[in-house]
């Protein structure tokens, strides 16, 4: 049985999902409840804020890259030992890509796989009774889902609240809260989304202000009572989709430059019997010599390029490690494995030089979307021909691809023609592709 849960969703981005999610998590945790978090989709940053609000890890649940039974199994895992799960949707509730049943990547597919009711956040600025039509449309659009209730956001006055509430409740949907307009609970942002939780000044105070807002304007008792779940399928489909560990003892870079390692991957590797040894390139640490594989996750190496370039102990140790053992880099990790990284000011910093690629932030261009990758050679992610599901999200560009052969061919979620991606040289490989699950 999945932990009882709720999915905080909205008809569109920018409606206030994050404020409601974090405020609700913090408010319930302050009441003494054990609250677990989850994030729909591939976003790395929100789960760290969930952890800050609840004190517990938060996992990604991606309905495009993961089969429904894996989504359900991970939902069970994230709620183990918790009183309830508060999950945060991405974009609009039904927004996704063309795919088979339950695999569109939409948050609605996650709700269907877990049985979590929807807590619908409506930004009613510029409207009142018309919000009822939006809420009713969300309630009827997908018969797999149940709307537990509505939270109104950016309410301008008591009259505004009453008009919207009466109209929504007249169509049979309970209004469980109404939040006034407020600029006191805004989180800072940077080019990949929110500034990371550990870098957000005064985060505890911001979370407490969010919780204060929720406690003052939302019926927490009714929300807790609305949480529900469903029986999960824990069969072979979930196990087959999990990404196997790249080694028995894995050296994983972790510091302010390398933060984007999915919680479900780390958990899955440990469950498969692997050990993980973290090290900090920014502290000039080399991967531990007693490891048999090295993983450089994504993050923000461009913000620390000078320090990484000066970290001779890290670079020399990584080169020695790569003489005999596999090293893989994802996105930011891929850039660090390359020949050079040019920052936003146009300064080129030498990197590890284990791959021939040169990357740059001098001419930023956003690349975003789901990807299916087919490996072109045996490596730490599997043998040649292995199919992986994942995504790309970066502003860096390839300044010079170099002469290394490609790591994989990739297609997008809309069936684009396969194109070569990434680089490989001996036991070293990398690409901008973030692997989520096997395809």
Wavefront OBJ file of the C-alpha trace (Angstrom):
o trace
v 0.000 0.000 0.000
v 1.379 3.432 -0.874
v 1.621 5.948 1.929
v -1.454 8.182 2.022
v -0.687 11.199 -0.103
v -1.838 14.232 -2.012
v -0.584 15.730 -5.251
v -0.395 19.531 -5.270
v -1.157 20.513 -8.861
v -2.455 23.411 -10.935
v -3.799 24.084 -14.435
v -0.579 25.892 -15.381
v 2.875 26.874 -14.199
v 3.165 29.972 -12.060
v -0.021 29.294 -10.084
v 1.709 28.889 -6.715
v 2.290 25.121 -6.511
v 5.722 25.465 -4.935
v 4.546 27.916 -2.276
v 1.599 25.690 -1.358
v 3.711 22.518 -1.420
v 6.520 23.841 0.761
v 4.186 25.706 3.096
v 2.004 22.637 3.522
v 5.002 20.385 4.142
v 6.457 22.741 6.722
v 3.138 23.398 8.457
v 2.348 19.696 8.805
v 5.885 18.925 9.977
v 5.561 21.635 12.630
v 2.439 19.814 13.840
v 4.579 16.757 14.469
v 3.613 14.750 11.400
v 6.251 12.786 9.485
v 5.871 14.275 6.005
v 7.566 12.835 2.920
v 7.968 14.739 -0.338
v 7.918 13.748 -3.990
v 8.374 15.678 -7.223
v 6.722 14.825 -10.524
v 9.086 14.960 -13.475
v 12.859 15.222 -13.811
v 13.534 18.414 -11.812
v 16.537 18.093 -9.477
v 16.126 21.277 -7.475
v 12.656 21.056 -5.917
v 13.356 17.797 -4.002
v 16.122 19.550 -2.052
v 13.612 22.187 -0.931
v 11.214 19.406 0.041
v 13.932 17.896 2.209
v 14.604 21.252 3.833
v 10.894 21.632 4.619
v 10.314 18.099 5.929
v 13.678 16.794 7.099
v 13.179 13.699 4.907
v 14.450 12.741 1.421
v 12.215 13.447 -1.574
v 12.192 11.317 -4.737
v 11.424 12.146 -8.370
v 8.478 10.337 -9.971
v 8.630 10.654 -13.749
v 5.720 9.169 -15.684
v 7.482 9.372 -19.057
v 10.838 7.828 -18.175
v 9.449 5.376 -15.610
v 6.767 2.718 -16.154
v 3.720 3.116 -13.880
v 4.731 0.249 -11.605
v 8.129 1.853 -10.956
v 6.390 5.155 -10.152
v 4.198 3.294 -7.667
v 7.113 1.403 -6.106
v 9.092 4.626 -5.619
v 6.022 6.350 -4.186
v 5.838 3.557 -1.627
v 9.541 3.962 -0.873
v 9.406 7.709 -0.355
v 6.479 7.345 2.029
v 7.952 4.518 4.092
v 7.714 5.471 7.753
v 5.865 8.711 6.994
v 2.380 9.786 8.009
v 1.664 11.112 4.531
v 3.282 12.166 1.259
v 2.926 15.646 -0.211
v 3.881 15.493 -3.888
v 4.481 18.489 -6.152
v 3.315 18.420 -9.763
v 5.149 19.985 -12.682
v 3.730 22.481 -15.172
v -0.025 22.058 -15.643
v -1.679 18.921 -14.286
v -2.238 17.348 -17.714
v 0.795 18.762 -19.551
v 3.029 16.085 -21.073
v 4.206 14.611 -24.362
v 2.594 12.190 -26.849
v 3.058 8.688 -25.439
v 1.311 5.471 -24.521
v -1.225 5.160 -21.701
v 0.191 6.363 -18.401
v 3.518 7.422 -19.982
v 2.936 11.031 -21.074
v 5.092 12.485 -18.307
v 2.094 14.453 -17.047
v 1.558 14.765 -13.316
v -1.883 13.254 -13.906
v -0.178 9.965 -14.782
v 1.656 10.003 -11.445
v -1.626 10.582 -9.614
v -3.184 7.667 -11.498
v -0.256 5.349 -10.697
v -0.291 6.178 -6.977
v -3.954 6.842 -6.271
v -3.121 10.213 -4.713
v -5.987 12.734 -4.841
v -5.324 16.174 -6.323
v -5.081 19.368 -4.280
v -5.746 21.883 -7.049
v -4.124 25.317 -6.738
v -5.929 28.032 -8.708
v -4.465 31.482 -9.287
v -7.677 33.531 -9.372
v -6.089 36.912 -10.038
v -8.140 38.573 -12.782
v -11.130 36.235 -12.370
v -13.688 35.035 -9.836
v -16.593 32.738 -10.819
v -14.764 31.679 -13.982
v -12.349 29.779 -11.742
v -15.162 27.279 -11.167
v -15.178 26.353 -14.849
v -11.428 25.718 -14.731
v -11.745 23.603 -11.598
v -14.653 21.616 -13.024
v -12.748 21.032 -16.251
v -9.773 19.654 -14.311
v -12.096 17.406 -12.306
v -13.778 15.931 -15.384
v -10.921 15.848 -17.899
v -9.410 12.542 -16.712
v -11.702 9.960 -15.068
v -8.707 8.274 -13.388
v -8.268 11.247 -11.048
v -10.058 12.656 -8.033
v -9.883 16.300 -6.988
v -9.733 16.355 -3.178
v -10.190 20.093 -3.003
v -9.130 23.499 -4.242
v -6.815 26.130 -2.789
v -7.332 29.625 -4.141
v -4.195 31.723 -4.610
v -3.629 35.465 -5.052
v -7.004 36.383 -3.585
v -7.524 40.146 -3.682
v -10.277 40.668 -1.105
v -12.929 38.937 0.981
v -15.503 39.616 -1.733
v -13.149 38.115 -4.327
v -12.706 35.012 -2.166
v -16.432 34.606 -1.596
v -17.359 34.902 -5.275
v -14.823 32.273 -6.347
v -15.503 29.948 -3.414
v -19.277 29.964 -3.862
v -18.960 29.220 -7.585
v -16.468 26.378 -7.108
v -18.421 24.743 -4.303
v -21.602 25.023 -6.380
v -20.072 22.582 -8.890
v -19.300 20.106 -6.126
v -15.646 20.827 -5.317
v -14.611 21.847 -1.789
v -12.443 24.925 -1.315
v -9.918 24.070 1.391
v -8.133 27.396 1.588
v -7.557 30.811 0.058
v -4.203 32.587 0.046
v -3.925 36.376 -0.206
v -1.482 38.028 -2.543
v 1.962 38.043 -0.933
v 5.535 38.812 -1.979
v 6.999 37.595 1.312
v 7.437 33.963 0.276
v 9.328 34.198 -3.027
v 12.342 31.952 -3.639
v 15.327 33.236 -5.687
v 15.977 31.788 -9.147
v 18.865 31.161 -11.564
v 19.158 29.757 -15.073
v 18.166 26.142 -14.286
v 15.296 27.169 -12.007
v 15.347 27.947 -8.312
v 18.634 28.636 -6.563
v 19.555 25.398 -4.801
v 18.213 24.876 -1.302
v 21.615 24.817 0.396
v 22.515 28.136 -1.277
v 19.299 29.978 -0.372
v 19.989 32.548 2.328
v 17.489 32.446 5.167
v 15.714 29.396 3.760
v 14.393 28.251 7.150
v 12.752 31.634 7.686
v 11.229 31.583 4.185
v 9.813 28.100 4.788
v 8.374 29.209 8.112
v 6.707 32.209 6.458
v 5.197 29.843 3.890
v 3.957 27.600 6.706
v 2.523 30.602 8.560
v 0.633 31.593 5.405
v -0.773 28.082 4.988
v -1.732 27.728 8.651
v -3.579 31.040 8.602
v -5.562 30.455 5.415
v -5.884 26.687 4.781
v -7.872 23.957 6.554
v -5.040 21.566 7.386
v -7.264 19.024 9.111
v -9.411 18.543 6.006
v -6.315 18.269 3.821
v -4.794 15.534 5.989
v -8.125 13.699 6.016
v -8.256 13.809 2.198
v -4.931 11.991 1.730
v -5.250 8.538 0.174
v -3.278 5.871 -1.707
v -3.628 2.669 -3.654
v -2.129 -0.820 -3.830
v 1.039 -0.903 -5.935
v 2.451 -3.349 -8.453
v 5.928 -4.343 -7.259
v 6.568 -6.840 -10.045
v 9.323 -7.320 -12.568
v 8.480 -4.191 -14.557
v 9.791 -1.939 -11.807
v 12.973 -3.966 -11.307
v 13.740 -4.112 -15.017
v 13.446 -0.336 -15.364
v 15.863 0.517 -12.562
v 19.300 1.683 -13.677
v 21.890 -0.836 -12.396
v 24.850 0.478 -10.393
v 27.900 1.361 -12.516
v 30.173 -0.451 -10.065
v 30.319 -2.291 -6.759
v 31.845 0.697 -4.942
v 31.073 3.972 -6.694
v 32.962 7.242 -6.213
v 30.377 10.024 -6.587
v 31.339 13.707 -6.745
v 29.222 15.772 -4.358
v 29.639 19.435 -3.486
v 28.306 22.801 -4.678
v 29.415 22.041 -8.263
v 28.007 18.490 -8.400
v 24.556 18.163 -6.854
v 22.249 16.561 -9.426
v 22.116 12.881 -8.496
v 18.620 11.426 -8.492
v 17.567 10.049 -5.126
v 15.966 7.009 -6.731
v 19.267 6.126 -8.438
v 21.265 6.407 -5.225
v 18.629 4.358 -3.401
v 18.464 1.754 -6.175
v 22.224 1.348 -6.328
v 22.397 0.745 -2.592
v 19.512 -1.745 -2.730
v 21.393 -3.589 -5.483
v 24.312 -4.038 -3.083
v 26.580 -1.210 -4.250
v 28.433 1.135 -1.906
v 28.750 4.867 -2.559
v 31.747 6.954 -1.516
v 31.275 10.717 -1.904
v 34.165 13.070 -2.601
v 34.466 16.798 -3.267
v 36.312 18.057 -6.355
v 35.988 21.625 -5.026
v 37.951 20.498 -1.964
v 40.589 19.159 -4.398
v 39.736 15.548 -3.545
v 40.405 12.717 -5.979
v 37.979 9.808 -6.319
v 38.791 7.241 -3.615
v 41.192 4.637 -4.912
v 39.222 1.749 -3.404
v 36.305 2.408 -5.784
v 35.777 0.611 -9.084
v 33.716 3.308 -10.871
v 33.415 7.095 -10.731
v 30.287 9.176 -11.369
v 30.351 12.947 -11.907
v 26.760 14.210 -11.624
v 25.399 17.410 -13.065
v 25.226 20.664 -11.176
v 26.715 24.113 -11.664
v 30.414 23.634 -12.509
v 30.302 26.840 -14.556
v 29.920 28.802 -11.303
v 33.069 27.157 -9.917
v 35.125 26.712 -13.083
v 38.151 28.585 -11.745
v 38.347 26.464 -8.604
v 37.914 23.249 -10.571
v 40.645 24.299 -12.995
v 42.980 24.943 -10.056
v 42.151 21.635 -8.331
v 45.223 19.723 -9.479
v 44.767 16.984 -6.909
v 41.283 16.272 -8.216
v 42.248 16.422 -11.880
v 45.405 14.323 -11.524
v 43.652 11.785 -9.305
v 40.740 11.522 -11.731
v 43.169 10.898 -14.597
v 44.900 8.110 -12.651
v 41.533 6.582 -11.779
v 40.457 6.631 -15.434
v 43.524 4.685 -16.542
v 41.942 1.462 -15.291
v 38.334 2.137 -14.230
v 35.202 3.649 -15.769
v 34.349 7.308 -15.252
v 31.034 8.780 -16.389
v 29.846 12.381 -16.363
v 26.324 13.734 -16.782
v 25.762 17.293 -18.030
v 27.950 19.374 -15.681
v 30.051 16.292 -15.017
v 30.465 15.858 -18.769
v 31.701 19.434 -19.080
v 34.284 18.850 -16.358
v 35.551 15.725 -18.119
v 36.134 17.781 -21.261
v 39.069 19.803 -22.489
v 37.814 23.217 -21.391
v 34.794 25.082 -20.031
v 34.233 28.699 -21.048
v 32.243 30.644 -18.466
v 29.624 33.353 -19.035
v 32.353 36.021 -19.057
v 34.129 34.312 -21.938
v 37.015 32.988 -19.836
v 38.127 29.480 -20.872
v 39.097 27.234 -17.952
v 41.037 23.992 -18.489
v 39.141 20.945 -17.290
v 40.124 17.293 -16.798
v 40.889 16.683 -20.480
v 39.739 13.065 -20.340
v 37.352 13.794 -23.210
v 38.111 16.019 -26.188
v 34.950 18.141 -26.004
v 35.031 21.876 -25.194
v 31.894 23.503 -23.756
v 30.839 27.110 -23.308
v 28.401 29.396 -21.506
v 29.517 32.430 -23.476
v 26.626 31.947 -25.912
v 23.861 30.465 -23.825
v 21.149 28.427 -25.505
v 18.527 26.473 -23.614
v 18.202 22.780 -24.438
v 15.310 21.067 -22.691
v 13.333 17.880 -23.134
v 12.941 14.173 -22.670
v 15.390 11.907 -24.463
v 15.726 8.231 -25.327
v 19.393 7.235 -25.514
v 20.839 4.101 -27.098
v 24.379 3.336 -25.936
v 26.950 2.901 -28.705
v 29.526 0.977 -26.647
v 29.798 -1.022 -23.453
v 30.171 1.236 -20.426
v 29.103 1.968 -16.846
v 25.460 2.487 -17.861
v 25.215 -0.856 -19.632
v 26.347 -2.769 -22.715
v 26.146 -1.400 -26.250
v 22.549 -1.263 -27.405
v 21.120 -0.513 -23.953
v 18.160 1.878 -24.182
v 17.782 4.514 -21.470
v 15.102 7.096 -20.734
v 16.078 10.502 -19.405
v 16.198 14.187 -20.148
v 18.376 17.181 -20.996
v 18.220 20.643 -19.455
v 21.173 22.950 -19.933
v 22.270 26.308 -21.303
v 25.809 25.262 -22.180
v 26.769 24.706 -25.794
v 29.394 22.574 -27.511
v 32.151 24.944 -28.593
v 34.189 22.110 -30.136
v 33.012 18.472 -30.189
v 36.561 17.181 -30.566
v 37.400 13.851 -32.158
v 36.050 11.317 -29.659
v 33.321 8.922 -30.844
v 29.788 9.516 -29.578
v 28.563 8.029 -26.310
v 25.025 7.333 -27.564
v 22.407 8.212 -30.125
v 19.432 10.154 -28.782
v 15.907 10.904 -29.917
v 13.390 13.242 -28.347
v 9.936 12.408 -27.029
v 8.349 13.366 -30.351
v 10.204 10.764 -32.399
v 13.012 12.844 -33.871
v 15.673 11.141 -35.979
v 18.501 9.680 -33.847
v 21.536 11.942 -33.512
v 24.939 11.208 -31.951
v 25.433 12.649 -28.475
v 28.187 12.852 -25.913
v 31.716 11.484 -26.033
v 33.672 8.398 -25.021
v 37.345 7.586 -24.843
v 38.494 4.316 -23.330
v 36.691 3.847 -20.001
v 35.604 7.517 -19.862
v 32.205 8.632 -21.125
v 29.792 11.504 -20.758
v 26.971 13.494 -22.284
v 24.373 16.147 -21.470
v 21.844 13.306 -21.033
v 20.594 12.624 -17.487
v 19.620 8.954 -17.181
v 16.431 8.237 -15.210
v 15.556 4.619 -16.016
v 16.088 1.862 -18.527
v 13.806 2.006 -21.551
l 1 2 3 4 5 6 7 8 9 10 11 12 13 14 15 16 17 18 19 20 21 22 23 24 25 26 27 28 29 30 31 32 33 34 35 36 37 38 39 40 41 42 43 44 45 46 47 48 49 50 51 52 53 54 55 56 57 58 59 60 61 62 63 64 65 66 67 68 69 70 71 72 73 74 75 76 77 78 79 80 81 82 83 84 85 86 87 88 89 90 91 92 93 94 95 96 97 98 99 100 101 102 103 104 105 106 107 108 109 110 111 112 113 114 115 116 117 118 119 120 121 122 123 124 125 126 127 128 129 130 131 132 133 134 135 136 137 138 139 140 141 142 143 144 145 146 147 148 149 150 151 152 153 154 155 156 157 158 159 160 161 162 163 164 165 166 167 168 169 170 171 172 173 174 175 176 177 178 179 180 181 182 183 184 185 186 187 188 189 190 191 192 193 194 195 196 197 198 199 200 201 202 203 204 205 206 207 208 209 210 211 212 213 214 215 216 217 218 219 220 221 222 223 224 225 226 227 228 229 230 231 232 233 234 235 236 237 238 239 240 241 242 243 244 245 246 247 248 249 250 251 252 253 254 255 256 257 258 259 260 261 262 263 264 265 266 267 268 269 270 271 272 273 274 275 276 277 278 279 280 281 282 283 284 285 286 287 288 289 290 291 292 293 294 295 296 297 298 299 300 301 302 303 304 305 306 307 308 309 310 311 312 313 314 315 316 317 318 319 320 321 322 323 324 325 326 327 328 329 330 331 332 333 334 335 336 337 338 339 340 341 342 343 344 345 346 347 348 349 350 351 352 353 354 355 356 357 358 359 360 361 362 363 364 365 366 367 368 369 370 371 372 373 374 375 376 377 378 379 380 381 382 383 384 385 386 387 388 389 390 391 392 393 394 395 396 397 398 399 400 401 402 403 404 405 406 407 408 409 410 411 412 413 414 415 416 417 418 419 420 421 422 423 424 425 426 427 428 429 430 431 432 433 434 435 436 437 438 439
